[in-house]
Amino acid sequence: ESYRNGLEVDVKWRVISNFNFDVNGSYSSNMATTDTFGKTYHILTPSTILNADAHWDGKKFIVGLNTNYRSRMYVDMANEHYVPYLWTLNFYTSYRWRDYEVGLRVNNLTNKVNYCSGAINDIGEMLYFRNAGTNFNVSVKYSF
């Protein structure tokens, strides 16, 4: 027996003509009841997810910051082991010229150690799957 219920919000706000602030997030209760463990949280299911983005969008140039938060997630039905919360701060910018757009994105600006998932090995030890530290990518888009 299990259930999932919660609330999801998506808000977009134009602060001034070219400056925008967007937030989306969810809070949920995710429970299961089993004969072995009784009432327990669903595994790998965070109760809180939050994303926020602030960006300036000019005619040819965009610059922005965004952040992502995910609450901890349990990895076993007994809810004894969990992946800690995740938080990142990211920067992005792009320049438009004719039919092209060149972009730069820098992820995890603070170089925070974050874990995206986890598992328990055969001898009961917790294993973590780590996200990358500070990293970047460059993109080129062509529209036709």
ZADO-1210 file (C-alpha; in nm, 4 decimals, padded with zeros to 6 digits):
<atoms>
<atom x="00.0000" y="00.0000" z="00.0000" code="GLU" pos="1"/>
<atom x="00.1407" y="00.3399" z="-00.0895" code="SER" pos="2"/>
<atom x="00.0484" y="00.6969" z="-00.1672" code="TYR" pos="3"/>
<atom x="00.2026" y="01.0142" z="-00.3042" code="ARG" pos="4"/>
<atom x="00.0416" y="01.3530" z="-00.2604" code="ASN" pos="5"/>
<atom x="00.1688" y="01.7058" z="-00.2636" code="GLY" pos="6"/>
<atom x="00.1747" y="02.0480" z="-00.4157" code="LEU" pos="7"/>
<atom x="00.3618" y="02.1786" z="-00.7193" code="GLU" pos="8"/>
<atom x="00.4069" y="02.5491" z="-00.7941" code="VAL" pos="9"/>
<atom x="00.5359" y="02.7277" z="-01.1043" code="ASP" pos="10"/>
<atom x="00.5710" y="03.1081" z="-01.0862" code="VAL" pos="11"/>
<atom x="00.7071" y="03.3410" z="-01.3525" code="LYS" pos="12"/>
<atom x="00.7585" y="03.7085" z="-01.2736" code="TRP" pos="13"/>
<atom x="00.8773" y="03.9849" z="-01.5053" code="ARG" pos="14"/>
<atom x="01.0441" y="04.2119" z="-01.2497" code="VAL" pos="15"/>
<atom x="01.1216" y="04.4860" z="-01.5030" code="ILE" pos="16"/>
<atom x="01.1094" y="04.4872" z="-01.8825" code="SER" pos="17"/>
<atom x="01.4040" y="04.2515" z="-01.9503" code="ASN" pos="18"/>
<atom x="01.4622" y="04.0978" z="-01.6079" code="PHE" pos="19"/>
<atom x="01.2739" y="03.7783" z="-01.5224" code="ASN" pos="20"/>
<atom x="01.2518" y="03.5602" z="-01.2139" code="PHE" pos="21"/>
<atom x="01.1127" y="03.2058" z="-01.2353" code="ASP" pos="22"/>
<atom x="01.0541" y="02.9569" z="-00.9553" code="VAL" pos="23"/>
<atom x="00.9155" y="02.6082" z="-00.9670" code="ASN" pos="24"/>
<atom x="00.9061" y="02.3552" z="-00.6928" code="GLY" pos="25"/>
<atom x="00.7196" y="02.0762" z="-00.5295" code="SER" pos="26"/>
<atom x="00.6564" y="01.9393" z="-00.1863" code="TYR" pos="27"/>
<atom x="00.5147" y="01.5921" z="-00.1484" code="SER" pos="28"/>
<atom x="00.4480" y="01.3190" z="00.1029" code="SER" pos="29"/>
<atom x="00.5522" y="00.9819" z="-00.0396" code="ASN" pos="30"/>
<atom x="00.4760" y="00.6918" z="00.1909" code="MET" pos="31"/>
<atom x="00.4484" y="00.3148" z="00.1650" code="ALA" pos="32"/>
<atom x="00.3274" y="00.0597" z="00.4166" code="THR" pos="33"/>
<atom x="00.4808" y="-00.2878" z="00.4083" code="THR" pos="34"/>
<atom x="00.4498" y="-00.5952" z="00.6261" code="ASP" pos="35"/>
<atom x="00.8252" y="-00.5934" z="00.6914" code="THR" pos="36"/>
<atom x="00.8970" y="-00.2252" z="00.7570" code="PHE" pos="37"/>
<atom x="00.5576" y="-00.0757" z="00.8429" code="GLY" pos="38"/>
<atom x="00.5079" y="00.2854" z="00.7323" code="LYS" pos="39"/>
<atom x="00.8133" y="00.4093" z="00.5425" code="THR" pos="40"/>
<atom x="00.9198" y="00.6761" z="00.2932" code="TYR" pos="41"/>
<atom x="00.9456" y="00.5768" z="-00.0736" code="HIS" pos="42"/>
<atom x="01.3059" y="00.5163" z="-00.1735" code="ILE" pos="43"/>
<atom x="01.4858" y="00.7681" z="-00.3996" code="LEU" pos="44"/>
<atom x="01.1921" y="01.0091" z="-00.3726" code="THR" pos="45"/>
<atom x="01.2748" y="01.3536" z="-00.2331" code="PRO" pos="46"/>
<atom x="00.9961" y="01.5362" z="-00.0542" code="SER" pos="47"/>
<atom x="01.1139" y="01.8809" z="-00.1712" code="THR" pos="48"/>
<atom x="01.2451" y="02.0012" z="-00.5069" code="ILE" pos="49"/>
<atom x="01.3049" y="02.3690" z="-00.5789" code="LEU" pos="50"/>
<atom x="01.4434" y="02.5470" z="-00.8871" code="ASN" pos="51"/>
<atom x="01.4884" y="02.9235" z="-00.9164" code="ALA" pos="52"/>
<atom x="01.6131" y="03.1223" z="-01.2142" code="ASP" pos="53"/>
<atom x="01.6901" y="03.4928" z="-01.2518" code="ALA" pos="54"/>
<atom x="01.7942" y="03.6215" z="-01.5925" code="HIS" pos="55"/>
<atom x="01.8268" y="03.9358" z="-01.7970" code="TRP" pos="56"/>
<atom x="01.7193" y="03.8910" z="-02.1595" code="ASP" pos="57"/>
<atom x="01.8316" y="04.1677" z="-02.3917" code="GLY" pos="58"/>
<atom x="01.7810" y="04.1754" z="-02.7647" code="LYS" pos="59"/>
<atom x="02.1109" y="03.9998" z="-02.8392" code="LYS" pos="60"/>
<atom x="02.2428" y="03.8992" z="-02.4970" code="PHE" pos="61"/>
<atom x="02.1144" y="03.6788" z="-02.2100" code="ILE" pos="62"/>
<atom x="02.2782" y="03.6376" z="-01.8686" code="VAL" pos="63"/>
<atom x="02.1389" y="03.4464" z="-01.5740" code="GLY" pos="64"/>
<atom x="02.1828" y="03.2489" z="-01.2552" code="LEU" pos="65"/>
<atom x="01.9848" y="02.9497" z="-01.1439" code="ASN" pos="66"/>
<atom x="01.9836" y="02.7269" z="-00.8419" code="THR" pos="67"/>
<atom x="01.8547" y="02.3773" z="-00.7776" code="ASN" pos="68"/>
<atom x="01.7685" y="02.2151" z="-00.4451" code="TYR" pos="69"/>
<atom x="01.6576" y="01.8595" z="-00.3731" code="ARG" pos="70"/>
<atom x="01.5936" y="01.7282" z="-00.0220" code="SER" pos="71"/>
<atom x="01.7484" y="01.4060" z="00.0996" code="ARG" pos="72"/>
<atom x="01.6323" y="01.0721" z="-00.0415" code="MET" pos="73"/>
<atom x="01.6213" y="00.7386" z="00.1392" code="TYR" pos="74"/>
<atom x="01.7812" y="00.4411" z="-00.0370" code="VAL" pos="75"/>
<atom x="01.6444" y="00.1568" z="00.1765" code="ASP" pos="76"/>
<atom x="01.2961" y="00.0617" z="00.2859" code="MET" pos="77"/>
<atom x="01.3975" y="00.0815" z="00.6542" code="ALA" pos="78"/>
<atom x="01.4841" y="00.4514" z="00.5944" code="ASN" pos="79"/>
<atom x="01.8196" y="00.4104" z="00.7700" code="GLU" pos="80"/>
<atom x="02.0408" y="00.5217" z="00.4773" code="HIS" pos="81"/>
<atom x="01.9928" y="00.8276" z="00.2632" code="TYR" pos="82"/>
<atom x="02.1484" y="01.0493" z="-00.0009" code="VAL" pos="83"/>
<atom x="02.1997" y="01.3978" z="00.1505" code="PRO" pos="84"/>
<atom x="02.0306" y="01.7056" z="00.0089" code="TYR" pos="85"/>
<atom x="02.1643" y="01.8508" z="-00.3169" code="LEU" pos="86"/>
<atom x="02.2137" y="02.2196" z="-00.3918" code="TRP" pos="87"/>
<atom x="02.3823" y="02.3805" z="-00.6925" code="THR" pos="88"/>
<atom x="02.4310" y="02.7329" z="-00.8210" code="LEU" pos="89"/>
<atom x="02.4765" y="02.7741" z="-01.1970" code="ASN" pos="90"/>
<atom x="02.5559" y="03.0602" z="-01.4361" code="PHE" pos="91"/>
<atom x="02.4643" y="03.0913" z="-01.8031" code="TYR" pos="92"/>
<atom x="02.4982" y="03.3449" z="-02.0799" code="THR" pos="93"/>
<atom x="02.4438" y="03.3555" z="-02.4543" code="SER" pos="94"/>
<atom x="02.4837" y="03.5931" z="-02.7435" code="TYR" pos="95"/>
<atom x="02.2568" y="03.6015" z="-03.0513" code="ARG" pos="96"/>
<atom x="02.3876" y="03.7084" z="-03.3904" code="TRP" pos="97"/>
<atom x="02.1779" y="03.6650" z="-03.7065" code="ARG" pos="98"/>
<atom x="02.0666" y="03.2984" z="-03.7100" code="ASP" pos="99"/>
<atom x="02.3267" y="03.1907" z="-03.4507" code="TYR" pos="100"/>
<atom x="02.3334" y="03.1770" z="-03.0742" code="GLU" pos="101"/>
<atom x="02.6550" y="03.1029" z="-02.8817" code="VAL" pos="102"/>
<atom x="02.6140" y="03.0065" z="-02.5189" code="GLY" pos="103"/>
<atom x="02.8216" y="02.9324" z="-02.2116" code="LEU" pos="104"/>
<atom x="02.6968" y="02.7481" z="-01.9033" code="ARG" pos="105"/>
<atom x="02.8965" y="02.7011" z="-01.5817" code="VAL" pos="106"/>
<atom x="02.7443" y="02.4455" z="-01.3459" code="ASN" pos="107"/>
<atom x="02.8080" y="02.4086" z="-00.9714" code="ASN" pos="108"/>
<atom x="02.9830" y="02.7445" z="-00.9316" code="LEU" pos="109"/>
<atom x="03.0582" y="02.6770" z="-00.5647" code="THR" pos="110"/>
<atom x="03.2214" y="02.3397" z="-00.6470" code="ASN" pos="111"/>
<atom x="03.0033" y="02.1835" z="-00.3758" code="LYS" pos="112"/>
<atom x="03.0207" y="01.8060" z="-00.3374" code="VAL" pos="113"/>
<atom x="02.6731" y="01.6819" z="-00.4338" code="ASN" pos="114"/>
<atom x="02.5393" y="01.3303" z="-00.4647" code="TYR" pos="115"/>
<atom x="02.2697" y="01.2579" z="-00.7216" code="CYS" pos="116"/>
<atom x="02.1843" y="00.9073" z="-00.6042" code="SER" pos="117"/>
<atom x="02.3007" y="00.6190" z="-00.3898" code="GLY" pos="118"/>
<atom x="02.2703" y="00.2512" z="-00.3099" code="ALA" pos="119"/>
<atom x="02.3691" y="-00.0025" z="-00.0478" code="ILE" pos="120"/>
<atom x="02.6290" y="-00.2621" z="-00.1491" code="ASN" pos="121"/>
<atom x="02.6274" y="-00.6353" z="-00.0686" code="ASP" pos="122"/>
<atom x="02.7802" y="-00.5862" z="00.2766" code="ILE" pos="123"/>
<atom x="02.5486" y="-00.3030" z="00.3803" code="GLY" pos="124"/>
<atom x="02.7766" y="-00.0070" z="00.3103" code="GLU" pos="125"/>
<atom x="02.6363" y="00.3116" z="00.1626" code="MET" pos="126"/>
<atom x="02.7559" y="00.4005" z="-00.1889" code="LEU" pos="127"/>
<atom x="02.7097" y="00.7486" z="-00.3344" code="TYR" pos="128"/>
<atom x="02.6957" y="00.8556" z="-00.6977" code="PHE" pos="129"/>
<atom x="02.8602" y="01.1969" z="-00.7137" code="ARG" pos="130"/>
<atom x="02.7685" y="01.4860" z="-00.9415" code="ASN" pos="131"/>
<atom x="03.0480" y="01.6713" z="-01.1184" code="ALA" pos="132"/>
<atom x="03.2228" y="01.9604" z="-00.9475" code="GLY" pos="133"/>
<atom x="03.2419" y="02.2928" z="-01.1273" code="THR" pos="134"/>
<atom x="03.2075" y="02.2237" z="-01.4987" code="ASN" pos="135"/>
<atom x="03.1127" y="02.4141" z="-01.8105" code="PHE" pos="136"/>
<atom x="02.9853" y="02.3668" z="-02.1609" code="ASN" pos="137"/>
<atom x="02.9724" y="02.5816" z="-02.4703" code="VAL" pos="138"/>
<atom x="02.6935" y="02.5584" z="-02.7247" code="SER" pos="139"/>
<atom x="02.6341" y="02.6892" z="-03.0732" code="VAL" pos="140"/>
<atom x="02.2807" y="02.6975" z="-03.2152" code="LYS" pos="141"/>
<atom x="02.1776" y="02.7710" z="-03.5686" code="TYR" pos="142"/>
<atom x="01.8154" y="02.8466" z="-03.6533" code="SER" pos="143"/>
<atom x="01.6754" y="02.8034" z="-04.0012" code="PHE" pos="144"/>
</atoms>
